[in-house]
Amino acid sequence: MNTSFGSLLRRAAFAGLATVAMALATTAAHAAPAAEPATSGAACPELLNRQMPRLQDEKPQALCQYAGKVVLVVNTASFCGYTPQYKALEAVSARYADKGLVVLGFPSGDFGNQEYGSNKEIAEFCENTFNVKFPMFSKSSVAAGKADLNPLFADLAKRTGQAPKWNFHKYLISRDGKQVMSFASGVSPDSSTFTQAVEKLLAQPQ
């Protein structure tokens, strides 16, 4: 075998190996599973391991996206004496968001039928009247004994022994989901009692 012919064979073999390697790499890339999201189901507290429809469009939202945060859950209404608490809720949300607090609002007409509009109407009211930016979810039942009781509120009431008795009842959930604090409607979100509880939970490690 002369030198030039041997060189040609070696080059052909190398090219063939390179082609095979590229094909294998492409196949592996397509076969590899998608990366897990930053907040996985395994790390998600049991209380948040569920989906809820968003108020604006009723698109299901995974509450696990809030794992690792201090979560404030509140049942709201548009035509209640406590409705101005929307302003305080938005202020608390803005004040502590960078430290790990998220406010989740759940409109309900269970008490005095003070939330009787559609989801779209509620969303417009919250935005136009109080400039609410924190996440809001579709209208649901939150009062004890309701056949269609929101399962999140059922679990929160079970954990604390306190179900909402009126609009703007508040639950604070620790970062790991193991601690839940309950606050009656009359406790304003910007009161010292409430903000001290928020700060206490925020100070706990994730």
Beta strands, then each sheet from edge to edge (+ up, - down):
strand 1: 51-53
strand 2: 60-62
strand 3: 70-76
strand 4: 101-107
strand 5: 170-173
strand 6: 180-183
sheet 1: 1+ 2-
sheet 2: 4+ 3+ 5- 6+
end
